[in-house]
């Protein structure tokens, strides 16, 4: 069942991936910098959540 699904939809998935492989929007430098800061902030929050989870488990 899964293999028939893959065989049936793999070309369509590949076509969609090819269509959206290159971004159509051009981002300026400040936008890229803000996105980088947001990514770093997200990683910091995930790290804090993991730290809190581990300290709660070990306490």
PETA-V111786 format. One record per backbone hydrogen bond with DSSP energy under -1.0 kcal/mol. CO is the residue of the C=O (numbers start at 1). NH is the residue of the N-H. Records with the same first field share a line. If there is no record, write none. Layout:
CO: NH / NH
This chain:
1: 5
2: 6
3: 7
4: 8
5: 9
6: 10
9: 13
10: 14
11: 15
12: 16
13: 17
14: 18
15: 19
16: 20
28: 32
29: 33
30: 34
31: 35
32: 36
33: 37
34: 38
35: 39
36: 40
37: 41
38: 42
39: 43
40: 44
41: 45
42: 46
43: 47
44: 48
45: 49
46: 50
47: 51
48: 52
49: 53
50: 54
51: 55
52: 56
53: 57
54: 58
55: 59
